Amino acid sequence: MAEAAAVPAAAKGHGRAARMKRRVQAVYEQVMFERRVLLGCTAAVGLCVFLWIVAVSTDHWFTLTAPTEAGVFINETKRFFLTSHSGLWRICRTSYGNASDVDNTMLSKCRYQEFFPSDQKIAIDHTIDHGSLNYSRTEVSFAIISLFLMVMGFFFSLYTFQNPRYMFKRLAGGIHFITGGSVLVVIEVLISSIDYERLHLPFVHPKGVLVSYGWSFALAWLVFLVLFVSGCAFMIFSRKRKGNKAPNDEMAMADEPTIIGR
């Protein structure tokens, strides 16, 4: 009788051990999947730093094109506007003169934005006013802030692999969200600046021209989407894994409460 009772007890023990092993294996596989996803997001954020530098430093955010090949006549210069492409720092413009004019050649000219001109220059310059300057300053300021936040978020993301504590993942995710918000501010302010120039600066934005967005603008949207997805991933995978929910003792201890004493 004793031997007969010992056999079911041993079988139950082996069954519990097998279930425990399967549970630990399942938790381990889930953790490894999450780490791979977060590693991919971290690599994507690192790539976004490069893409953002390219987007901010190039002048293909948007393009203005004359509706016809004849161009749009600009009274201030007595020339015909054909096309222009602009960025946060520079604008390039193509125009040509009348056939009867001495200067009737096709001319492409680029100029850099001046962010703090004197009031006298603002009064005589047809390309700027106080409103457009405010837009330009906001775009550049948030573009630089976004770059610093992006770099900081990238290094915080790397740190989460060295220290898997949940709070560092949430911190990295929060930084990604803030950075994405800053990038979105740059995009929205740029769109608003185009509408402002259309209404108040006919020399920069001639009446009837066609507006299209360029590859620098597309890069900005790509950076925003990657940051948003990365922020969501770090937040979702930042849940605590204490006790038997952790694949090993090291990760279980990492998510235990920390008591800060003297």
QUINOR-V602260 format. One record per pair of residues at least 4 apart in sequence whose C-alpha atoms are under 6 Angstrom apart, sorted by sequence separation. I is the first residue (numbers start at 1). J is the second residue. If there is no record, write none. Layout:
# QUINOR-V602260
i:I j:J
i:I j:J
This chain:
# QUINOR-V602260
i:35 j:39
i:48 j:52
i:52 j:56
i:74 j:78
i:86 j:90
i:121 j:125
i:128 j:132
i:137 j:141
i:142 j:146
i:146 j:150
i:149 j:153
i:160 j:164
i:185 j:189
i:197 j:201
i:202 j:206
i:226 j:230
i:227 j:231
i:234 j:238
i:241 j:245
i:242 j:246
i:66 j:71
i:74 j:79
i:86 j:91
i:99 j:104
i:241 j:246
i:246 j:251
i:73 j:79
i:74 j:80
i:85 j:91
i:97 j:103
i:98 j:104
i:246 j:252
i:73 j:80
i:85 j:92
i:97 j:104
i:122 j:129
i:198 j:205
i:72 j:80
i:84 j:92
i:96 j:104
i:160 j:168
i:197 j:205
i:71 j:80
i:72 j:81
i:84 j:93
i:96 j:105
i:160 j:169
i:243 j:252
i:71 j:81
i:83 j:93
i:96 j:106
i:242 j:252
i:71 j:82
i:83 j:94
i:95 j:106
i:96 j:107
i:241 j:252
i:82 j:94
i:95 j:107
i:82 j:95
i:94 j:107
i:242 j:255
i:81 j:95
i:94 j:108
i:80 j:95
i:93 j:108
i:157 j:172
i:240 j:255
i:66 j:82
i:80 j:96
i:93 j:109
i:156 j:172
i:79 j:96
i:92 j:109
i:65 j:83
i:79 j:97
i:92 j:110
i:64 j:83
i:91 j:110
i:153 j:172
i:64 j:84
i:91 j:111
i:63 j:84
i:90 j:111
i:63 j:85
i:90 j:112
i:153 j:175
i:62 j:85
i:89 j:112
i:90 j:113
i:62 j:86
i:89 j:113
i:60 j:85
i:61 j:86
i:60 j:86
i:61 j:87
i:59 j:86
i:60 j:87
i:59 j:87
i:149 j:179
i:59 j:90
i:146 j:179
i:146 j:182
i:142 j:182
i:180 j:224
i:139 j:186
i:180 j:227
i:176 j:227
i:177 j:228
i:177 j:231
i:176 j:231
i:135 j:193
i:173 j:231
i:173 j:234
i:173 j:235
i:169 j:234
i:170 j:235
i:169 j:238
i:166 j:238
i:127 j:204
i:165 j:254
i:165 j:255
i:46 j:154
i:42 j:157
i:67 j:209
i:66 j:209
i:65 j:209
i:65 j:210
i:64 j:210
i:64 j:211
i:63 j:211
i:63 j:212
i:62 j:212
i:62 j:213
i:61 j:213
i:62 j:214
i:61 j:214
i:60 j:214
i:61 j:216
i:60 j:216
i:61 j:217
i:55 j:216
i:48 j:223
i:41 j:230
i:28 j:247
i:27 j:247
i:24 j:247
